[in-house]
Amino acid sequence: MTMPVYFISHGGGPWPWVAQWQAMYTALRESLQRLPDQLPAIPKAVLMVSAHWITDDITVSTGEQPGMLYDYSGFPEHTYQVQYPAPGDPVLAARVQSLLQTGSIAVRQDAKRGFDHGAFVPMAVAFPAADIPLVQLSIRKDFDPQFHLRLGQLLAPLRQEGVLIIGSGLSYHNLRLLDRRGAQPSAQFDAWLQHAVVDSSPQQRVQKLIQWEQAPSARLAHAHEDHLIPLMVAAGAAQQDPATLSYHETHAFGSITASSFRFG
């Protein structure tokens, strides 16, 4: 049994708990709700690579019962009371550290960090029972695509061990152009991204992702590429597996084109 790998666009802030946003997020919610039925088995654990954990050195969460990290601002008070009480998995964290160290990647441990919204928001929609162990892995602050592709490649053995690897970010992330001004650049970049991820061979996919800044509207779509880098990890873990669209719409946030991908 081999688990697939996902790169998901996780939406904005604590959207599942904001009543006026429910209609806008219908397509994303339904894609996340479908995710468990697309798996060959219930995951033994989830390894979440979130755009919202950026560190000098790659770091893995090792807590047995992580808390919550409400890393957003300006939302209704009740969204700061949300709980997602999934257990951590120190054994998986140690396995992640071991796999990365075999590739000469130094890994730090963090036993205190809680789940950030890039992790708990999509998990609460896809796995609301919060009964699957969840471990987070950071991205490195240099955002080197080649490094993060290699990071994913080193993590690939986890897929045969029942672990679901999810890269959580956004296929378009420019908060200054999250309105009609972002419609054209998001569509242009998304068309390139679909070609690079879905229509290319695995070897071509890697090369295109390494050179992502050459894509149409690349720096308008990702002025700061923290939300794109989890895709590199997912694509690396996918190895030779093909990719398909698992979510796509042209009116995310009202007018933005956005996508998620499944590998394998």
N, C-alpha and C positions, 0 to 999 in steps of 0.2 A: 504494500500500500504506500503510495506516494501522495503527500498532500500537495495541492496546488499552492501558488503564491499569489498574493493580491497587492496591487497598489490602489488605494482608495482615495478619492477626494472626500474629505471628512466634513465639508461644509463650514459654516461660520459659528464660532462660539458655542454656547449650549443650546443649539437650535431645537433639539427635541423637546425642550421644556419651555419654549417661547411660543405661546398660543398663536400669535398673529403670523408666525412663520410657517405654520403647518402645511398650508396649501403650496407654498413655494418649494417646500422640501419633499413633496410627494415622491418624485422620481428617485431621489437619493435614498429616502427611507425604504422604499420598496426594493431597491437594489441590495441594500444591507440586510433586509429581512429575508431575501432569497438566498443569501450567502450560505447559511448552514446546510440547506438542502443541496447545495452544489458540491459538498464535500464527500469524500468516500467513507468517512467515519467521523464520529465526534472527536475533535482534537483533544489530545492529551494536555495540551497547553497552547497558548498563543504567544508568539514573540512579536511585539509591536515596535516598529521603528517609526517614531513620531517626529514630525517636523518641529515639534515644540520642545524637544530636548536637544540642545546644542551645547557641546562641551569641547574643551581643549583636546582631551583624549577620549576615545570611545569608552563609554561607561555603561554598565549593566545594572539593573535594579535587582537587589538580592533580598528585599524584605519579604517576610513570610505573610504579612497582612498589610500591604501598602495602604496608605490613606489617600486623600484626595488633594489635588493641586488645581485650584480654580484660577487658571492662568488666563483670565479674561477680565474685562472691566466694562462697566456701564450697563450691565444687564439687571433684570429684576432680582430682588433680594432672594427669592426662592431658588434661583439657579446657583446660589452659593451654599445651598443645603443639600444639593444632589449627592446621592451616595451610589457608588458602584463597588460593592464589597467583595469583589473577586479575590481569591487568594493569590499570593505570589508563588514562586516556585524556585527556591534557592538551588535545587538540584539542576534545573534547566539553566539557571544563571551560570552555574559552575561549568556546565557543558558548553555554553556559549563562549565563556572565557577561554576554555581549553581549545576549542576549535579555532578561535581567532589567534590565540598565541602560537598555534602550530604554523600560522602564516606570518609570524613575527609582528603581529599587531598587539600593542600593549592595551590592556583593558583594565579599567578601574572598576571598583564595586561601590554601589551606593545603596545602603540598607534603609535609608530614611525617605527617599523620594517617593511621593505619591503619584497616582495616575494623573497625567495631564489631559487636557480636553481632546487632544489629538488621539488619545487612547480610549478614555472612558466614554466619549460621545458615540463613536461608531460601535464600540462593544456593547453599549447599553441598548442599541437598536438591534444589532445582529444577535446578541446573546444576552437577552434581558435577565435571565436567571442568575447571572454573575457566578456561575459555578465552575467555570473553566479557568484554571490558573493562567495568570497574565504576567508576563515579564516584559519590561521595556528596555530598549537599547537606544542609546543616543546616536546622533550624527555628529561628525567632526566639523568644527567651525570653519575650516578652510573650504568646505563644500566641494572638494575635489571629486569630480564624477568618476574618474578611473579608480580612485581609492575606494569609493563606496560600492562600485561594481565588484571589485575584488572582495570587499567585506561580505557582500551577499554570496559570492561564490564559495567562500569559506564556511558559510552557514548552511549551505545546501544539504549536507547530510541530515540535518534536523528534519527534513521533509519525510525521510524514510522512518523517522522515529515518532511520527504522529504529531509533530509540532506544526502548527499553522503560522506561517510567516506573513505578516501584513506590513506593508509600507503605507503610512498614513500621512497625507499631505493635501495638496490641491494641484490639479493640472494647470490651473491659472491662479496666480496669487499676486495681485497688484491692488492693494487697498485704496490707492488713489484713483484707480480706473475701474472701480467696481460698479459702474453704471453704463449708460449707453456708449460712453467713450471707449469702454473696454470690449464692446461687441465685436468689432472687426479684428483687433489684435488677438483676442481669445480664440476666435474662429480660425484665424490664420495659423496660430501656434498649435491648436488642437488638431487641425488637418495634418500638419507636419508630424505631430506626436503619434497620431494613429498610423500614419505611414511607417514611421520609424519603429514602432512597437509591434503593430499587428501585421503589417504587410511585408516587413523585411525578414530576411533569414536571421537566425540567432546571432550569427557573426556580424551581419550588417547592423543589427539592432544595437549591439554593443558599440560599434564605431560611431553610429549616429548619435547615441546618447552621450558619448564622450565629447562630441562636437556640437552639443545642443545649442550653444550660443550662436551658431550659424543659422539656426532655424528662423523662418519669417516671424517677425515680432517677438523674438525670444526675450529680449530685455524689457519689452513692454509687458509681456506675460509674467515674467519673473524678474522684477527689478532686484529682488533679493531671493536667491534660489533655495532657501531653506525648505520650501514646500515641494520642490521638485526632487530633491536629493533622496528621499525615501524610495522614489521610483528606481533609482540606480541600484539600491540594495535589493529590491524585489527582482529586478531584471537579472542581477547577478546570481541570486539564488535560483532563478528559473533555469539557468544553464541553457540547455538546448530546447527547452519546451516552447511551443508556440504560445502566442497571446491572443486573447479575444477581449472585446469590449464587455465589461460587466455593468457599466452605467454610462449613459451619455445623454446630455440635453443641451439645448441651445438657449435656455432662459434661466439658467442658474443665477441666483441673486437678482433676477429680473431680466437680464440681457446677456449673460455671460455663457459661453460654450465651455462645458466641463466634461471630463471623462474619468472613468476608473477602468482598471485592467485586471484580468485574471490570466495567470501563466500556468499552463498545464491543465 
